[in-house]
Amino acid sequence: MDYLSEAEKSQIQGFLENKVLVEAVRKVLLSGVYVDGIMQPDKPSDPLKNFILGTMTTPLMINAPMQEKGMTLTSIINAVSMVESGFINLEKLRKVEKTSEIKKTNPAR
């Protein structure tokens, strides 16, 4: 990743060592997709809060032609995929620990 400095790469490597933090950041970035619209105890349901339904029920999209709605849905799916791809790319920066070679000796000698 030529667009990152060595200091930035080092910080990302530190980030990747903390699996809990990595997953927490992923959850925050994708919460609008995965969490919105999920029903919770003692709270009224709001099906339009769901990411996809919320997008498709805006005044602009309600009157949009089907082709435009399809293009918008495709864009949303691609955006979510790009976020996940970003996490895959982060993994490429994970520091690989070198293991020292174990010298095997012949016990018969």
DSSP file (Angstrom, degrees, kcal/mol; ACC not computed):
  #  RESIDUE AA STRUCTURE BP1 BP2  ACC     N-H-->O    O-->H-N    N-H-->O    O-->H-N    TCO  KAPPA ALPHA  PHI   PSI    X-CA   Y-CA   Z-CA
    1    1 A M    >         0   0    0      0, 0.0     3,-1.7     0, 0.0     8,-0.1   0.000 360.0 360.0 360.0  91.8    0.0    0.0    0.0
    2    2 A D  T 3   +     0   0    0      1,-0.3     0, 0.0     0, 0.0     0, 0.0   0.668 360.0  67.9 -66.0 -17.9    2.1    2.8   -1.4
    3    3 A Y  T 3  S+     0   0    0      2,-0.1     2,-0.4     0, 0.0    -1,-0.3   0.463  88.3  79.6 -85.3   0.0   -0.3    5.5   -0.1
    4    4 A L  S <  S-     0   0    0     -3,-1.7     2,-0.1     4,-0.0     0, 0.0  -0.888  74.8-133.7-109.1 138.5    0.6    4.7    3.6
    5    5 A S     >  -     0   0    0     -2,-0.4     4,-2.4     1,-0.1     5,-0.2  -0.354  31.3-106.2 -76.9 167.3    3.7    6.0    5.4
    6    6 A E  H  > S+     0   0    0      1,-0.2     4,-2.3     2,-0.2     5,-0.1   0.873 123.1  53.8 -62.6 -36.5    5.7    3.6    7.5
    7    7 A A  H  > S+     0   0    0      2,-0.2     4,-2.1     1,-0.2    -1,-0.2   0.905 109.2  48.0 -64.2 -41.1    4.3    5.3   10.6
    8    8 A E  H  > S+     0   0    0      2,-0.2     4,-2.3     1,-0.2    -2,-0.2   0.911 111.3  50.2 -65.7 -42.2    0.7    4.7    9.3
    9    9 A K  H  X S+     0   0    0     -4,-2.4     4,-2.4     1,-0.2    -2,-0.2   0.903 109.7  51.6 -62.1 -41.1    1.5    1.1    8.6
   10   10 A S  H  X S+     0   0    0     -4,-2.3     4,-1.9     2,-0.2    -1,-0.2   0.901 109.4  49.4 -63.1 -41.7    2.9    0.6   12.0
   11   11 A Q  H  X S+     0   0    0     -4,-2.1     4,-2.2     2,-0.2    -1,-0.2   0.894 110.5  50.6 -65.0 -39.7   -0.2    2.1   13.6
   12   12 A I  H  X S+     0   0    0     -4,-2.3     4,-2.7     2,-0.2    -2,-0.2   0.899 107.4  53.7 -64.7 -40.3   -2.5   -0.2   11.6
   13   13 A Q  H  X S+     0   0    0     -4,-2.4     4,-1.2     1,-0.2    -1,-0.2   0.905 109.1  48.8 -61.1 -40.7   -0.4   -3.2   12.6
   14   14 A G  H  X S+     0   0    0     -4,-1.9     4,-0.5     1,-0.2     3,-0.3   0.905 110.7  51.1 -63.3 -41.3   -1.0   -2.2   16.3
   15   15 A F  H >< S+     0   0    0     -4,-2.2     3,-1.3     1,-0.2     7,-0.3   0.916 107.5  53.0 -59.3 -45.4   -4.7   -1.8   15.6
   16   16 A L  H 3< S+     0   0    0     -4,-2.7    -1,-0.2     1,-0.3    -2,-0.2   0.741  97.8  65.2 -67.2 -23.7   -4.8   -5.3   14.0
   17   17 A E  H 3< S+     0   0    0     -4,-1.2     2,-1.0    -3,-0.3    -1,-0.3   0.727  91.1  70.1 -70.3 -20.0   -3.2   -6.9   17.0
   18   18 A N    <X  -     0   0    0     -3,-1.3     4,-2.3    -4,-0.5     3,-0.2  -0.771  63.9-179.2-100.8  90.7   -6.3   -5.9   19.1
   19   19 A K  H  > S+     0   0    0     -2,-1.0     4,-2.2     1,-0.2     5,-0.2   0.830  80.3  55.4 -61.4 -34.4   -9.0   -8.2   17.7
   20   20 A V  H  > S+     0   0    0      2,-0.2     4,-2.2     1,-0.2    -1,-0.2   0.923 109.4  46.6 -64.9 -43.5  -11.7   -6.7   19.9
   21   21 A L  H  > S+     0   0    0      2,-0.2     4,-2.6    -3,-0.2     5,-0.2   0.903 110.0  53.3 -65.7 -41.5  -11.0   -3.2   18.6
   22   22 A V  H  X S+     0   0    0     -4,-2.3     4,-2.2    -7,-0.3    -1,-0.2   0.937 112.4  44.2 -58.6 -47.1  -11.0   -4.4   15.0
   23   23 A E  H  X S+     0   0    0     -4,-2.2     4,-2.4     1,-0.2    -1,-0.2   0.870 111.7  53.6 -68.1 -35.8  -14.4   -6.0   15.4
   24   24 A A  H  X S+     0   0    0     -4,-2.2     4,-2.2     2,-0.2    -1,-0.2   0.913 110.0  47.3 -64.3 -42.3  -15.8   -3.0   17.3
   25   25 A V  H  X S+     0   0    0     -4,-2.6     4,-2.6     2,-0.2     5,-0.2   0.911 110.9  51.9 -65.2 -42.1  -14.7   -0.6   14.5
   26   26 A R  H  X S+     0   0    0     -4,-2.2     4,-2.0    -5,-0.2    -2,-0.2   0.924 109.9  49.9 -58.7 -44.1  -16.2   -2.9   11.9
   27   27 A K  H  X S+     0   0    0     -4,-2.4     4,-0.7     1,-0.2    -2,-0.2   0.907 111.0  48.5 -62.5 -42.5  -19.5   -3.0   13.9
   28   28 A V  H >< S+     0   0    0     -4,-2.2     3,-0.7     1,-0.2     4,-0.4   0.934 112.4  48.0 -64.0 -45.4  -19.6    0.8   14.1
   29   29 A L  H 3< S+     0   0    0     -4,-2.6     3,-0.2     1,-0.2    -1,-0.2   0.844 122.3  34.2 -65.2 -33.3  -18.9    1.3   10.4
   30   30 A L  H >X S+     0   0    0     -4,-2.0     4,-2.4    -5,-0.2     3,-1.3   0.330  85.6 104.9-104.3   7.2  -21.6   -1.2    9.4
   31   31 A S  H <X>S+     0   0    0     -4,-0.7     4,-2.7    -3,-0.7     5,-1.3   0.848  74.8  60.1 -60.4 -34.9  -24.1   -0.6   12.2
   32   32 A G  H 345S+     0   0    0     -4,-0.4    19,-0.5    -3,-0.2    -1,-0.3   0.789 113.0  38.8 -62.7 -26.5  -26.4    1.3    9.8
   33   33 A V  H <45S+     0   0    0     -3,-1.3    18,-0.3    17,-0.1    -2,-0.2   0.887 127.3  30.0 -88.1 -45.6  -26.7   -1.8    7.7
   34   34 A Y  H  <5S+     0   0    0     -4,-2.4    -3,-0.2    -7,-0.2    -2,-0.2   0.777 127.4  33.8 -89.6 -28.0  -26.8   -4.5   10.3
   35   35 A V  T ><5S+     0   0    0     -4,-2.7     3,-2.3    -5,-0.3    -3,-0.2   0.853  88.3  95.6-100.7 -41.0  -28.5   -2.8   13.3
   36   36 A D  T 3 <S+     0   0    0     -5,-1.3    15,-0.4     1,-0.3     3,-0.1  -0.270  94.9  17.7 -58.2 132.6  -31.0   -0.3   12.0
   37   37 A G  T 3  S+     0   0    0      1,-0.3     2,-0.4    13,-0.2    -1,-0.3   0.322  87.3 134.1  90.7  -8.2  -34.5   -1.7   11.8
   38   38 A I    <   -     0   0    0     -3,-2.3    -1,-0.3    11,-0.1     2,-0.1  -0.610  58.8-120.2 -76.3 131.6  -33.7   -4.6   14.2
   39   39 A M        -     0   0    0     -2,-0.4     6,-0.1    -3,-0.1    -1,-0.1  -0.451  30.0-166.4 -74.5 143.8  -36.5   -4.9   16.7
   40   40 A Q    >   -     0   0    0      3,-0.3     3,-1.5    -2,-0.1    -1,-0.0  -0.939  31.1 -88.7-129.5 151.3  -35.7   -4.6   20.4
   41   41 A P  T 3  S+     0   0    0      0, 0.0    -1,-0.0     0, 0.0     0, 0.0  -0.279 109.2   9.2 -58.6 141.8  -37.6   -5.4   23.5
   42   42 A D  T 3  S+     0   0    0      1,-0.2     0, 0.0     0, 0.0     0, 0.0   0.647 107.6 102.8  63.8  17.9  -39.8   -2.5   24.8
   43   43 A K  S <  S-     0   0    0     -3,-1.5    -3,-0.3     0, 0.0    -1,-0.2  -0.994  76.0-113.5-129.0 138.1  -39.3   -0.4   21.7
   44   44 A P        -     0   0    0      0, 0.0     2,-0.2     0, 0.0    -4,-0.1  -0.371  36.6-110.3 -67.4 147.1  -41.8    0.1   18.9
   45   45 A S        -     0   0    0     -6,-0.1     3,-0.1    -2,-0.1    -7,-0.1  -0.501  28.5-171.1 -76.6 147.4  -40.7   -1.4   15.6
   46   46 A D    >   -     0   0    0     -2,-0.2     3,-2.3    -9,-0.1     4,-0.4  -0.740   5.1-177.1-138.7  86.5  -39.9    1.0   12.8
   47   47 A P  G >  S+     0   0    0      0, 0.0     3,-0.8     0, 0.0     6,-0.2   0.720  81.4  63.1 -62.3 -19.9  -39.4   -0.9    9.5
   48   48 A L  G 3  S+     0   0    0      1,-0.2     9,-0.1     5,-0.1   -12,-0.0   0.561  87.4  71.9 -82.0  -5.6  -38.5    2.3    7.7
   49   49 A K  G <  S+     0   0    0     -3,-2.3    -1,-0.2     4,-0.1   -11,-0.1   0.720  72.1 108.5 -78.6 -20.2  -35.4    2.6    9.8
   50   50 A N  S <> S-     0   0    0     -3,-0.8     4,-3.5    -4,-0.4     5,-0.3  -0.292  81.3-120.7 -55.6 140.0  -33.8   -0.3    8.0
   51   51 A F  H  > S+     0   0    0    -19,-0.5     4,-1.6   -15,-0.4     5,-0.1   0.899 108.3  37.6 -53.8 -50.6  -31.0    0.9    5.8
   52   52 A I  H  > S+     0   0    0      2,-0.2     4,-2.5   -19,-0.2    -1,-0.2   0.952 120.2  45.3 -70.7 -49.3  -32.4   -0.4    2.5
   53   53 A L  H  > S+     0   0    0      1,-0.2     4,-1.3     2,-0.2    -2,-0.2   0.895 111.6  53.8 -63.1 -38.9  -36.1    0.3    3.3
   54   54 A G  H  < S+     0   0    0     -4,-3.5    -1,-0.2     1,-0.2     3,-0.2   0.902 111.1  46.1 -60.9 -40.6  -35.2    3.8    4.6
   55   55 A T  H >< S+     0   0    0     -4,-1.6     3,-1.1    -5,-0.3     6,-0.3   0.918 113.0  48.7 -67.3 -43.4  -33.4    4.6    1.4
   56   56 A M  H 3< S+     0   0    0     -4,-2.5    -1,-0.2     1,-0.2    -2,-0.2   0.643 108.0  55.3 -74.9 -14.2  -36.1    3.3   -0.9
   57   57 A T  T 3< S+     0   0    0     -4,-1.3    -1,-0.2    -3,-0.2    -2,-0.2   0.244  76.4 117.1-105.9  13.9  -38.9    5.2    0.9
   58   58 A T  S <> S-     0   0    0     -3,-1.1     4,-2.5     1,-0.1     3,-0.3  -0.479  80.7-110.7 -72.4 153.1  -37.5    8.7    0.6
   59   59 A P  H  > S+     0   0    0      0, 0.0     4,-1.0     0, 0.0    -1,-0.1   0.865 118.7  52.9 -53.5 -36.9  -39.6   11.0   -1.4
   60   60 A L  H  4 S+     0   0    0      1,-0.2     4,-0.2     2,-0.2     3,-0.1   0.918 113.9  40.6 -65.1 -43.3  -37.0   11.0   -4.2
   61   61 A M  H >4 S+     0   0    0     -6,-0.3     3,-0.9    -3,-0.3    -1,-0.2   0.791 102.6  67.5 -80.6 -27.4  -36.9    7.3   -4.5
   62   62 A I  H 3< S+     0   0    0     -4,-2.5    -1,-0.2     1,-0.3    -2,-0.2   0.901 111.4  35.3 -58.0 -39.9  -40.6    6.6   -4.1
   63   63 A N  T 3< S+     0   0    0     -4,-1.0    -1,-0.3    -5,-0.2    -2,-0.2   0.389  95.4 113.2 -95.4   3.1  -41.2    8.2   -7.5
   64   64 A A  S <  S-     0   0    0     -3,-0.9    -3,-0.1    -4,-0.2     5,-0.0  -0.434  75.7-101.9 -75.7 149.4  -38.0    7.1   -9.1
   65   65 A P    >>  -     0   0    0      0, 0.0     4,-2.0     0, 0.0     3,-0.5  -0.318  33.6-109.2 -65.3 155.4  -38.1    4.6  -12.0
   66   66 A M  H 3> S+     0   0    0      1,-0.2     4,-2.7     2,-0.2     5,-0.2   0.846 118.2  58.3 -55.6 -37.5  -37.3    1.0  -11.2
   67   67 A Q  H 3> S+     0   0    0      1,-0.2     4,-2.2     2,-0.2    -1,-0.2   0.913 107.1  47.0 -61.6 -41.7  -34.0    1.2  -13.0
   68   68 A E  H <> S+     0   0    0     -3,-0.5     4,-2.3     2,-0.2    -1,-0.2   0.892 111.1  51.7 -66.8 -39.4  -32.9    4.0  -10.8
   69   69 A K  H  X S+     0   0    0     -4,-2.0     4,-2.6     2,-0.2    -2,-0.2   0.922 110.4  49.2 -62.0 -43.2  -34.0    2.1   -7.7
   70   70 A G  H  X S+     0   0    0     -4,-2.7     4,-2.4     1,-0.2    -2,-0.2   0.895 110.2  50.4 -62.8 -40.6  -32.0   -0.9   -8.8
   71   71 A M  H  X S+     0   0    0     -4,-2.2     4,-2.1     2,-0.2    -1,-0.2   0.885 110.6  50.1 -65.4 -37.6  -28.9    1.2   -9.4
   72   72 A T  H  X S+     0   0    0     -4,-2.3     4,-2.2     2,-0.2    -2,-0.2   0.925 111.0  48.2 -66.4 -44.6  -29.3    2.7   -6.0
   73   73 A L  H  X S+     0   0    0     -4,-2.6     4,-2.5     1,-0.2    -2,-0.2   0.907 110.8  51.4 -61.5 -41.6  -29.6   -0.7   -4.3
   74   74 A T  H  X S+     0   0    0     -4,-2.4     4,-2.5     1,-0.2    -1,-0.2   0.901 109.1  51.3 -61.6 -40.7  -26.6   -1.9   -6.3
   75   75 A S  H  X S+     0   0    0     -4,-2.1     4,-2.3     2,-0.2    -1,-0.2   0.900 109.5  49.8 -63.2 -41.1  -24.6    1.1   -5.1
   76   76 A I  H  X S+     0   0    0     -4,-2.2     4,-2.2     2,-0.2    -2,-0.2   0.938 111.6  47.9 -63.1 -46.7  -25.5    0.4   -1.5
   77   77 A I  H  X S+     0   0    0     -4,-2.5     4,-2.2     1,-0.2    -2,-0.2   0.911 112.4  49.5 -61.2 -42.7  -24.5   -3.3   -1.8
   78   78 A N  H  X S+     0   0    0     -4,-2.5     4,-2.2     2,-0.2    -1,-0.2   0.882 108.3  53.6 -64.1 -38.1  -21.2   -2.2   -3.4
   79   79 A A  H  X S+     0   0    0     -4,-2.3     4,-1.9     2,-0.2    -2,-0.2   0.922 109.7  47.0 -63.3 -44.2  -20.5    0.3   -0.6
   80   80 A V  H  X S+     0   0    0     -4,-2.2     4,-2.1     1,-0.2    -1,-0.2   0.914 112.0  51.3 -63.1 -42.1  -21.0   -2.3    2.0
   81   81 A S  H  X S+     0   0    0     -4,-2.2     4,-2.5     1,-0.2    -1,-0.2   0.866 106.8  54.4 -62.6 -36.4  -18.7   -4.6    0.1
   82   82 A M  H  X S+     0   0    0     -4,-2.2     4,-2.0     2,-0.2    -1,-0.2   0.887 106.2  51.1 -66.6 -38.7  -16.1   -1.9   -0.2
   83   83 A V  H  X S+     0   0    0     -4,-1.9     4,-1.5     2,-0.2    -2,-0.2   0.944 112.5  46.3 -62.7 -46.5  -16.1   -1.5    3.6
   84   84 A E  H  X S+     0   0    0     -4,-2.1     4,-1.7     1,-0.2    -2,-0.2   0.887 110.2  53.8 -63.1 -38.1  -15.6   -5.2    4.1
   85   85 A S  H  X S+     0   0    0     -4,-2.5     4,-2.6     1,-0.2    -1,-0.2   0.860 103.1  58.4 -63.2 -34.8  -12.8   -5.2    1.4
   86   86 A G  H  X S+     0   0    0     -4,-2.0     4,-2.1     1,-0.2    -1,-0.2   0.900 105.1  48.9 -61.2 -40.7  -11.1   -2.4    3.3
   87   87 A F  H  X S+     0   0    0     -4,-1.5     4,-1.6     2,-0.2    -1,-0.2   0.863 109.7  52.1 -67.8 -34.3  -10.9   -4.7    6.3
   88   88 A I  H  X S+     0   0    0     -4,-1.7     4,-0.8     1,-0.2    -2,-0.2   0.911 110.0  49.1 -65.2 -41.5   -9.5   -7.5    4.1
   89   89 A N  H >< S+     0   0    0     -4,-2.6     3,-0.7     1,-0.2     4,-0.5   0.861 105.6  57.3 -66.4 -35.4   -6.9   -5.0    2.9
   90   90 A L  H >< S+     0   0    0     -4,-2.1     3,-2.0     1,-0.2     4,-0.3   0.905  99.3  59.9 -59.3 -40.0   -6.0   -4.1    6.4
   91   91 A E  H >< S+     0   0    0     -4,-1.6     3,-1.5     1,-0.3    -1,-0.2   0.790  92.2  66.9 -60.2 -27.3   -5.3   -7.7    7.2
   92   92 A K  T << S+     0   0    0     -4,-0.8    -1,-0.3    -3,-0.7    -2,-0.2   0.737  98.2  54.0 -65.5 -20.6   -2.6   -7.6    4.5
   93   93 A L  T <  S+     0   0    0     -3,-2.0    -1,-0.3    -4,-0.5    -2,-0.2   0.451  78.2 127.0 -92.1  -0.9   -0.7   -5.2    6.7
   94   94 A R    <   -     0   0    0     -3,-1.5     2,-0.4    -4,-0.3   -81,-0.1  -0.339  68.8-113.7 -59.4 133.2   -0.8   -7.6    9.7
   95   95 A K        -     0   0    0    -82,-0.2     2,-0.6   -85,-0.1    -1,-0.1  -0.544  26.0-143.5 -72.4 126.4    2.7   -8.1   11.0
   96   96 A V        -     0   0    0     -2,-0.4     2,-0.4    -3,-0.1    -1,-0.1  -0.826  12.4-135.4 -95.3 121.3    3.9  -11.6   10.5
   97   97 A E        -     0   0    0     -2,-0.6     2,-0.5     1,-0.0    -1,-0.0  -0.598  15.8-133.9 -76.4 130.2    6.0  -12.9   13.3
   98   98 A K        -     0   0    0     -2,-0.4     2,-0.4     1,-0.0    -1,-0.0  -0.731  16.0-146.1 -85.3 129.1    9.0  -14.8   12.2
   99   99 A T        -     0   0    0     -2,-0.5     2,-0.1     1,-0.0     3,-0.0  -0.785  19.2-117.4 -94.7 137.6    9.5  -18.0   14.0
  100  100 A S        -     0   0    0     -2,-0.4     2,-0.2     1,-0.1    -1,-0.0  -0.450  34.2-104.3 -73.1 146.4   13.1  -19.1   14.6
  101  101 A E        -     0   0    0     -2,-0.1     2,-0.6     1,-0.1    -1,-0.1  -0.505  29.0-132.8 -72.1 133.6   14.1  -22.3   12.9
  102  102 A I        -     0   0    0     -2,-0.2     2,-0.6    -3,-0.0    -1,-0.1  -0.781  17.2-137.8 -89.2 122.0   14.3  -25.2   15.3
  103  103 A K        -     0   0    0     -2,-0.6     2,-0.6     1,-0.0    -1,-0.0  -0.680  14.8-149.3 -82.6 125.4   17.5  -27.1   14.8
  104  104 A K        -     0   0    0     -2,-0.6     2,-0.4     2,-0.0    -1,-0.0  -0.812  10.7-162.4 -96.0 128.3   16.9  -30.8   14.9
  105  105 A T        -     0   0    0     -2,-0.6     3,-0.0     2,-0.0    -2,-0.0  -0.853  25.0-115.5-108.5 148.0   19.7  -32.9   16.2
  106  106 A N    >   -     0   0    0     -2,-0.4     3,-1.9     1,-0.2    -2,-0.0  -0.710  18.8-154.7 -81.0 114.1   20.0  -36.6   15.7
  107  107 A P  T 3  S+     0   0    0      0, 0.0    -1,-0.2     0, 0.0    -2,-0.0   0.679  89.9  68.3 -66.2 -13.8   19.8  -38.2   19.2
  108  108 A A  T 3         0   0    0      1,-0.2    -2,-0.0    -3,-0.0    -3,-0.0   0.626 360.0 360.0 -78.4 -11.8   21.8  -41.2   17.9
  109  109 A R    <         0   0    0     -3,-1.9    -1,-0.2     0, 0.0    -3,-0.0   0.474 360.0 360.0 -87.9 360.0   24.9  -39.1   17.5
